Amino acid sequence: MDFLIQLVTDPLGFWSSHTLLISQIAINSILASSMFVVLYSGQLSLAAPGFMAIGAYTAVLMDIYLHTPLALNIATGTVLAGIVGIVVGLPVLRLRGVFLAIATIGFIEALSLGVILNLPITGEGLGLKNANADPLGGINLVLVSLVVIVFLLWRLTKGRLGYAWTAIRQDELAALSQGIDVPRYKLIAFVLSAVLAGYAGGLESHLNFFVDPNEYGVPRTVQVLTFAVLGGSGNVVGPVVGALFITTLPYVFQQAGDYIGIVSGVILIAVIIFRPQGIVGRGGFAFVRPRWWPTARASAPSTG
Amino acid sequence: MGQQILNAIFIGSIYALFAVGYTLVFGVLDILNLAHSAVFMLGAAVTYTLVVNHGQSFWLACALAIVVAALMGLVIEYVCLRPLRRRRAPPIAALVSTIGLALIIVAAIEQGRPGTLFAWLWVDGANSVSLPGGSFPNPTWNVAGLTLEGSKLAVIPISIALMLLLGYVMRFTQVGRGLRAVAENPRAARLMGIDVDRMIALTLVISSALGGLAGILFGVALGDISPYIGRDSVEVRGLAVIVLGGMGSIPGAVLGGYLLGFIEVLAVVVLGSNVRAGVAFAALFLMLVLRPQGFFGAQLRERL
């Protein structure tokens, strides 16, 4: 509670004493918006940490070996994540629902356990030291990025692309029969999500003196998915709220001490039971709803 | 080589037993029960605590641990799943509530130290422990250069017998027919006079009992009992197994379990232990891209 009291009574002190936390919330929010893009287009892709790893390692390696400026490092990592996104997206986007989720888990685990932990250049299991990190100064860049990304995604979802994604999410076959180029729009969403995750990875690596290979595995992806589901993915604000909620939970309930895991679990269950569609608005998860699942409408559309 | 094959069959049996419970819930409910790996861990932890801290006999401890796991199945149903079904939530919401429960179970064990709230449940905190040598029967033989440990050997017939029993129940008994009817179409099943909620509760009980037993076998035979064995050893691999075998297919999960055991052991022999997990997930990724329906999932509609 001290945490919330300080936020209200002493915002400036809060800002200076919790700079790292605020940056982390913003990074997590960017990740959540990366998850939002794929969910909004009806794809349960869990590949975000893989693209993050690509963004982070590329940025740090360029800094160590080429001494290029930060902007170029992060940009290269982002572009590389996008390219890998195209390569991975082309074969896996034929899969739907849980199958896509598990294929993307296969991708991130193969990448982190098979590649990153075994290449000498990535420091194998030891990770990489990032001497030029700037944990406190990076916050402005991170916050500006978050605002720009959220705004762009909000505009995108209100435009042609957003309508195409909504159509695909609600019923892929119907979208196809309306002349929407479904594979193309799905790939756009997947690659955009990869780019955002790569960018978040690059930013995060700039805030930490150490790139930890264990950060980019399944626990991370489960966490990011929880942001999106708990916040609700009907619009871009939902996942951001989810990220904010979950990232600050341990601070808000500081008194729980060692029992924070139990408190968090209870709160997760309570929130999802009372707001099944997410904290913000309707979830729009028709694409993973089994055909027998009871819906509010009189006749549920068959989702296969 | 013989020893390696034996290891593959042993670890494959554990994977299969764990995955059968996973796939049973998915087949009936179309939900991934992410608390399953926590129940796996709880089975092992309860057995250890009863034997070491409460001085019970090994067999009684095992029986009680299976009962606890089965009760946990009821908790999953009544706390995480039924309220969401009542509120017509999208199935992906169940992902968050089961993650929440898994978080609670793992945190409760993790915090268990002498003098804390959960000291009666666990006193070793985050450490990995093993049952003391004399506390369970473990005859060891040396045959033709192979070391045969009774505790590992026993895993194989126990798993196979239980999976055959489950197959028999599903195929030939009234309960099994009811479960398959619910999996096929809950609305029609309800019209036929089947108590759908009770069938779902029963599914969770069977699934969790099998998961808990898999945990006991794993913890006892490998001598590795910690709050993290579920998350680290079987959670993602269990997903891989049920995908390899075709989602919701019990024979598929059994075959997938043994296949993953062999792939992993083969990867260790051929490529060294570093890339073991990476290879398994690369195989999973390829499998999904090339044959998304799994081995037995050709007719996705026909489950269990």
Chai-1 contact restraints between the chains, C-beta under 6 A:
chainA,res_idxA,chainB,res_idxB,connection_type,confidence,min_distance_angstrom,max_distance_angstrom,comment,restraint_id
A,P91,B,V289,contact,1.0,0.0,6.0,A-B,restraint_1
A,L95,B,P292,contact,1.0,0.0,6.0,A-B,restraint_2
A,F99,B,P292,contact,1.0,0.0,6.0,A-B,restraint_3
A,I102,B,L239,contact,1.0,0.0,6.0,A-B,restraint_4
A,I102,B,V243,contact,1.0,0.0,6.0,A-B,restraint_5
A,A103,B,F285,contact,1.0,0.0,6.0,A-B,restraint_6
A,A103,B,L288,contact,1.0,0.0,6.0,A-B,restraint_7
A,G106,B,F281,contact,1.0,0.0,6.0,A-B,restraint_8
A,G106,B,L284,contact,1.0,0.0,6.0,A-B,restraint_9
A,G106,B,F285,contact,1.0,0.0,6.0,A-B,restraint_10
A,F107,B,F285,contact,1.0,0.0,6.0,A-B,restraint_11
A,E109,B,F281,contact,1.0,0.0,6.0,A-B,restraint_12
A,A110,B,G278,contact,1.0,0.0,6.0,A-B,restraint_13
A,A110,B,F281,contact,1.0,0.0,6.0,A-B,restraint_14
A,A110,B,A282,contact,1.0,0.0,6.0,A-B,restraint_15
A,A110,B,F285,contact,1.0,0.0,6.0,A-B,restraint_16
A,L113,B,A277,contact,1.0,0.0,6.0,A-B,restraint_17
A,L113,B,G278,contact,1.0,0.0,6.0,A-B,restraint_18
A,G114,B,V275,contact,1.0,0.0,6.0,A-B,restraint_19
A,G114,B,G278,contact,1.0,0.0,6.0,A-B,restraint_20
A,G114,B,A282,contact,1.0,0.0,6.0,A-B,restraint_21
A,N118,B,N274,contact,1.0,0.0,6.0,A-B,restraint_22
A,N118,B,V275,contact,1.0,0.0,6.0,A-B,restraint_23
A,V218,B,V236,contact,1.0,0.0,6.0,A-B,restraint_24
A,T226,B,V96,contact,1.0,0.0,6.0,A-B,restraint_25
A,V229,B,I92,contact,1.0,0.0,6.0,A-B,restraint_26
A,V229,B,V96,contact,1.0,0.0,6.0,A-B,restraint_27
A,L230,B,V96,contact,1.0,0.0,6.0,A-B,restraint_28
A,D258,B,Q111,contact,1.0,0.0,6.0,A-B,restraint_29
A,G261,B,L103,contact,1.0,0.0,6.0,A-B,restraint_30
A,G261,B,A107,contact,1.0,0.0,6.0,A-B,restraint_31
A,I262,B,I104,contact,1.0,0.0,6.0,A-B,restraint_32
A,I262,B,A107,contact,1.0,0.0,6.0,A-B,restraint_33
A,S264,B,L103,contact,1.0,0.0,6.0,A-B,restraint_34
A,G265,B,G100,contact,1.0,0.0,6.0,A-B,restraint_35
A,G265,B,L103,contact,1.0,0.0,6.0,A-B,restraint_36
A,G265,B,I104,contact,1.0,0.0,6.0,A-B,restraint_37
A,L268,B,V96,contact,1.0,0.0,6.0,A-B,restraint_38
A,L268,B,G100,contact,1.0,0.0,6.0,A-B,restraint_39
A,I269,B,S97,contact,1.0,0.0,6.0,A-B,restraint_40
A,I269,B,G100,contact,1.0,0.0,6.0,A-B,restraint_41
A,I272,B,A93,contact,1.0,0.0,6.0,A-B,restraint_42
A,I272,B,V96,contact,1.0,0.0,6.0,A-B,restraint_43
A,I272,B,S97,contact,1.0,0.0,6.0,A-B,restraint_44
A,I273,B,P83,contact,1.0,0.0,6.0,A-B,restraint_45
A,P276,B,L84,contact,1.0,0.0,6.0,A-B,restraint_46
A,P276,B,R87,contact,1.0,0.0,6.0,A-B,restraint_47
A,P276,B,A89,contact,1.0,0.0,6.0,A-B,restraint_48
A,P276,B,A93,contact,1.0,0.0,6.0,A-B,restraint_49
A,G283,B,P90,contact,1.0,0.0,6.0,A-B,restraint_50
A,F285,B,P90,contact,1.0,0.0,6.0,A-B,restraint_51
A,F285,B,I92,contact,1.0,0.0,6.0,A-B,restraint_52
A,V288,B,P91,contact,1.0,0.0,6.0,A-B,restraint_53
A,V288,B,I92,contact,1.0,0.0,6.0,A-B,restraint_54
A,R289,B,P90,contact,1.0,0.0,6.0,A-B,restraint_55
A,P290,B,D30,contact,1.0,0.0,6.0,A-B,restraint_56
A,W292,B,N185,contact,1.0,0.0,6.0,A-B,restraint_57
A,W292,B,P186,contact,1.0,0.0,6.0,A-B,restraint_58
A,P294,B,R88,contact,1.0,0.0,6.0,A-B,restraint_59
